[in-house]
């Protein structure tokens, strides 16, 4: 098994869920997106606190917007506890 296949299996096993999940995007290996290597958050875990951290310029705001949009698709009356002026489109 080559490195890419090993990585794909590792991601798919690590992010497998039994219930519904929100797909945040695809995993990357050596700066390239790996097809079908989805990074997911199980819906049943979203009632907990979470931390989104990273260095400046690492698309954190873009990821927060994606999460907000995905949650709004599922829960129409969802209230996103984040400063609204920071997430303007």
C-alpha positions in Angstrom: 0.0 0.0 0.0 1.5 3.4 -1.0 1.7 6.4 1.3 -1.4 8.1 -0.1 -3.6 5.0 0.3 -2.3 4.6 3.9 -3.2 8.3 4.6 -6.6 7.9 3.1 -7.4 4.8 5.2 -6.1 6.6 8.3 -8.3 9.7 7.7 -11.4 7.6 6.9 -11.0 5.4 9.9 -10.3 8.4 12.2 -13.3 10.4 11.0 -15.8 7.6 10.6 -19.1 8.3 12.3 -22.2 6.2 13.2 -24.6 9.0 12.7 -25.0 12.2 10.8 -21.9 14.5 10.4 -20.9 17.8 9.0 -18.1 17.6 6.4 -15.7 20.4 6.9 -13.5 19.6 3.9 -10.8 17.2 2.6 -7.6 16.3 4.3 -4.3 17.3 2.7 -1.1 15.3 2.2 2.1 17.1 1.1 0.2 20.2 0.2 -2.3 18.4 -2.0 -6.0 17.7 -1.3 -6.6 13.9 -1.0 -9.9 13.0 -2.8 -12.5 11.3 -0.5 -10.5 11.9 2.6 -13.2 13.9 4.4 -12.7 15.7 7.7 -16.1 15.4 9.6 -17.7 16.5 12.9 -20.4 14.1 14.2 -23.6 16.1 14.9 -24.1 14.4 18.3 -20.8 15.9 19.6 -21.8 19.5 18.7 -23.5 20.1 22.1 -20.0 20.3 23.7 -17.5 23.1 23.9 -14.8 23.2 21.3 -11.7 25.1 20.4 -10.6 26.1 17.0 -7.1 27.3 17.0 -4.3 28.0 14.6 -1.8 30.4 13.3 -2.7 33.6 11.6 -3.5 33.2 7.9 -4.6 29.5 8.2 -8.2 30.1 7.1 -9.8 29.8 10.6 -12.4 32.4 9.8 -13.2 30.6 6.5 -13.6 27.3 8.4 -15.9 29.1 11.0 -18.1 30.4 8.2 -18.3 26.9 6.7 -19.3 25.4 10.0 -21.9 28.2 10.6 -23.4 27.6 7.1 -23.6 23.8 7.5 -25.2 24.1 10.9 -27.8 26.6 9.5 -28.7 24.1 6.8 -29.5 21.5 9.5 -30.8 23.6 12.3 -32.7 26.6 10.8 -32.9 28.4 14.1 -29.3 27.7 15.2 -27.7 30.5 17.2 -24.0 30.7 16.5 -22.1 32.1 19.5 -19.5 34.0 17.6 -19.2 37.8 17.0 -21.4 38.4 14.0 -19.3 41.2 12.5 -16.4 38.8 12.3 -18.3 36.3 10.1 -19.8 38.7 7.5 -19.9 37.3 4.0 
